[in-house]
Each structure stands twice: as C-alpha cells, then as structure tokens.
C-alpha cells in the first residue's frame, strides 16, 4: 500500500509544533507497513500558497504511483480533489466543520472524497455524512507517560511547593479563552491559594510531557474544539483536566477520577481547579484512554485505506 499524505500543516524548524499530530500519524502508519510519502506546502509565509499548492500536488501524482491521497484539513482536501487519478481520503481535525465560513466548504468537500474521517462524533453530525468515519488522532504513550512530579519540576526550574495550573496552546487564539484561565488563577490567588499559571506555548513538543508531569491540573476553556489532543495527552500522563464540554472531551474524560467539565466561566473554572488542588492526586487517565494509543489508531486508518482500495477494485 502506497499513500501520499498532503497537508498544509507539518512540523518545520521554525514551527516544530505545527501539525505534529499529522507527523505522528504518518510515522505510526509507516510502522504498520504503509509506504507513506508526505507533501507539505507551508502556507504560514503566504496564504497564496494555498491555491498555488495545486502545482506541486499535481506534479507529485503524475510522477509517482499511489493507491490513494490522504489530505489533512479542508483546504488541503480542496486542492487534493483537483486531481482524480487517485482516490481521496480527507481528515477534518478541528472546529472548522462546526461553525464559520469554512463549515460549508467542509460539508461540500466531504461529499467529493472517497472517504471522510473526522475526529469526533460532533463533527460527523455537523457535516451530516453517515459514511464519515470517526477516528481521533492517536497519542504517543511512550512520550506521554507519568514521571515523578519532583523530577519534572526540577528539570523545568519550577517551584517544588506551589500549585501549578497548566495551559498548553496559543494564548493569542481567542477560541482557546486564555483570558478565562488568567482570571480563574486571579480568583484562586484572591481565595488564598498559592498557585502559579504555567504556559507551554512554542515549546518543543518533546518537552510538553515534562510540563504535564510537573503541573497539578490542565485547564482548557475553549469555545470550540474537534478532539483536543492536549486533553488525551494529559490523560496519558495521569494529569487532572478541567475543560469545557467541547468536541469529544466528555467521552475522553468519562470514568476518569479527578477531572471536571467546567462552564465557560472564570468562577466555575476556579472552583473546579480548587477541587483538583485540594484532592492532590493524579488520575487513572492512562489506563482509561489506551484506545487512543498511536498503533491502535493507525490500524483503524489502515482499515479505511483498505476499504477505499477495495471499493476502487470493485
């Protein structure tokens, strides 16, 4: 089986965190025996590279032989559908299917692909396509694993005694609602709790497990998410999570002691974080979320590929 993965999001030296989940999926597919080529067109320097990326894509599919093309995100899917030599699989990863002007584009391109993958049931309902497959991104359980908190704090130079509240992501993205995290921490200070807010943004991906093991709770009060990867990664580190009910969060946190669904409200976030800090225990998230292990997810994607190839053969 030979597959071309086409994406506008993939790690580069200037942005090592960009699309790392796509890279992880590629590596896990290769470990499952799939011959994967990656065509990445970096659009961060210019949005004009979106339409221009049809040129390298068409050149690639004319030069090489593949069984199918797998595009990640809506614009890569639109560009990839400009070739009909090979079947197209498209994965929608985020909130673009749920709201805004991109949602109709997601609806349309999903019906032009041979198979559509979404990362949560909510996204499947949004695009209204019964044949869409729900396959969340996998987690590297070897990288994201529990280590002693004292060791993680020492390596990062963090306080050994304070309560640490973790935010992972781009603080400038309005949808992530970092402002609510800041306000919640201010309320905790006002209530007499000795806590610090730790932000992991633009950090090497390999260092994120250190932050998760060093801190006491991850807070994610997003307005929209597809299947937030950071929540599953926190589960793999047994880190308690306080998160709004977005994407598949309720499913991921189900049965995990010490985690809380919160309202999009600083007072409620502060109250839930205070409960976690008072409990002072790690979770059982790792054992409850093994179904998101990278090899397990890769095998599900391989099954999608095999179904598409079987349909083409028929």
N, C-alpha and C positions, 0 to 999 in steps of 0.2 A: 504494500500500500504506500503510495507516494502522494503527499499533500503539500500544497502551497498555502502557508498562512500569510495573509495580507492584513496589515494593520498600520494605523497612524499613531499607535501608542506602543512604545517598546523602550526598554532602558537604553540610554546613551550616556556617555561620560558626564555631560553637563546636567542631565536629569536622570540619575540612576534609579529613582523611584517610579519613573513614568512607565505605566503598563507592565510592572514587574509580574503581575498575575498572569499576563499573556505569556511572558517568557517562561514562567514556571510551568504553565500548561504545555508549552512546546517541549520543554525538557522532559516532562513526565510522559508525553506521547512518544518521544524518542525511546525512552526506557521501555515502553510497551512494544517496541519494534516497528513503529511507524516512521517512515522516511519523510522528514519534515524540512522543507525549505521555508525560510522567513523572508518576506519582502516588506521592509519597514520604510515608509516615507515619513520623515519627521516634518510635521506641519507647525511646530512651535515658532519657527523663524518667520513663517509667512502662511497665511490662510489660503493664498493662491495655490499652495502645494496640494490642497485637497483635489481640485479638478485636474491639476497637472499630473497627479499620480496615476492617471489612467495610462499615461505613456509607458512608464516602466512596468506597469502591470501587464499590459497587452504584449509588450516585448518579452516578458518572462514566460507567459503562457504559450507564446508562439515558438520560443526557443526550446522549452522543456516539456516533457510529458508528465502529466499528473493524473491522479484519479479524481481529484476534486480540489476546489479552492475553498478555504475557510477564512472568512473575513470577520474581524472583530470591530464592533460598533457600526452605527448606522451609515456614516459617510464612507467607510471602507466597503461596506456592503453595496452601496450605490455604485461606487467605482467598479467593484468586482463584478457587478452584474452587467457591465458594459462588454464583458466577454461571455460567449456562450459555448466556448469549446469544452469547458468542463463544468460539472455540477457545482453549485454554490451552497455552502453552509454558512450561515451568519449567526454570530452570537451578539445579543444585546446585553450589555453589562450593567447599565445604570438607570438613572431616573429619566433618561431621555424618552423612554416608552410611556411614561406616566403623565407627563404634562408638558406644556410649552409647544413651540412650533415644530420641534423635532418629532413629536409623537405621531403626527400623520405620516411623516416620512418612514418611521419605523413600521407603522401599520402596512404601508404600501410595499416596502422592500421585503418584508417578511413573506409576502404572498408571491414574490418573484423568485424566491430562493427555493432550492430543492428541499432544504430543511432549515428550520429556525430553532436556535437554542436561546433560552432566557435563563436568568439566574434565580428567579423566584416565581412562585405561583401568582403573585400580584401582577408581575409583568406579563405573564401569559394571559391573564384576564384582561389586561389593558390592551393588548394587541388583538385579542379576540380570535386567536388562531388555535383551533383544537389540536392540530398536529404539532404545535410547538412543544419542544422538549425542555423540561425544567432541569438544568444541570448547573448548580453553582460552581464557582471556582474552588479548586482544592487548596488545602493548606499543607505546607511542608512541616510535618510533625517532627522531623529531625531538627530543623532550625528552631521552630517554635515549641519549646519544651520547658518545663519547670526547672529553675536553678535556685539555689538559696538566695533569699532576698538581700541578706547582708553582703553577699559576694557581688550581686548586680549593682547595689548602691555604691559599693566601694569602687567598682570599675568605672562608674559614671560620675563619681565625685558628688553624690547626693547625700543628704542628711540621713544618718542612721536611725534617727528617732522620730522625725516628723511624719505625719500622714501625708502621702503623696497622691495627688489626683492627676491622672494622665489624660492628655488629649493628643491624639495622633491624626495628623492631616493638615490641610492647607487652611491656616487661620483666616485667610482673606476670602475664602469662599462663603458667601452669605448663607447658602443652604446648610452648611455644617454647624451654624449657630454657635461659634466660639464665644460670642458675646454672652450667651447664657451660661456657659461654663465659667467665665470670669466672674459673672455676677453671683453664681452659686458659691464660688470659693470666697468671695467677699462676705457673703452671708454666714458661711462657716466660720470665718475669722470673727465676725461680729458676735457669733454664738460662743466664742471662747475656744474653738478648736485650733490646734496648732497644725496647720496644713499648708502645703505648697502646691502650686499648679506647675506641672511639668509638661512642656510642649515638645513633641517629637515631630518636627517638620523639616524637610530637606535633609534628613539624616540618612546615612547608608542603611539600606534595607536590612542588612545583617545585624545592625545594632538594635532594631526595634524589639526583638525578644528580650534584650537587656532591660530596656525601659519597662516592658510589661512585667518582668520579674521584680524590678526594683520598686514599682509603684503598688499602691493598695487598691486602686479602682480605676477603670477606664470609663470616661464619660463621653457619650456621643449623642447630642440632642438634635440630630439632623432633621430637616423638614422632609427630605426625600432621599431614598436610597434604593438601590436594586437589591443587592445582597451584600451588605457591608463586610468586606474582607477582614477589616480590623477586628470586628467582633468575633469572628471564627478564630482568628489568630490569638486573641485574648483567651478564648476558651481553651486552646491548645496549651497555653501557659498557666491555666487554672487561675486567671486573673478575674476578679469580680467585675461585672459590667453594669453600668447604669445607662440606659439607652431609650430613646423614643421608639415607638412601635412603627418602624419603617421596614419596607422590604420583607425579608424572611426572619427578622430578629426574634419575633415571638416563637417561631419554630426552633431556631438555634438555641435560645435560652431555656426552652421548655425542660423542666426537670433538673435544672442546674441550680443548686442551692447557693444563695448569696448574691444572685443577680436580680436586677429590678428593671421593669419597664416604667419609664417616667413620662410625665406630661412635658410639653414644650414650655416649661415654666421654671424660672430660676429657683423659686421657693421649693417646688417639689423635687427638683434635682438635688438641691442642698439637703433636703430631708432624707432622700434615698442614699446619698453619699454618706451622710452621718450614720445611717444604719449599717452600711458596709464597714465604716471605720470602727464602729462600736463592736461589731462582730469579730473583726480582726482574724478572719480565716480565709484561706484560699478556697476555690470552688472545686467541684468534681467535673468541671467542663471538659477536660481532656478525654475522659472515658465516655462522656455523653456525646461527643462530636466526632468520633472516629470515622463516621461515614463521609466526612469531608477530607479524608486523607488523600493526598495527590494521586497515588496509584488507583484508588477506587474511582475517583472522578475521571481519570484518564481512560479507564476501561469503559466507562459509560459513554465517553465521547467516541471511542473507537467503535462502539456498537452503533452510534449514529452514522459514522462513516460507512460501516458495513451495510447498513440499511439503505443508504443513498446509492452505494455501488450496486447493491442487489437490484434496486429499482431500475437503475440505468441498464443493467444487463438484461433485465426482462423487457 
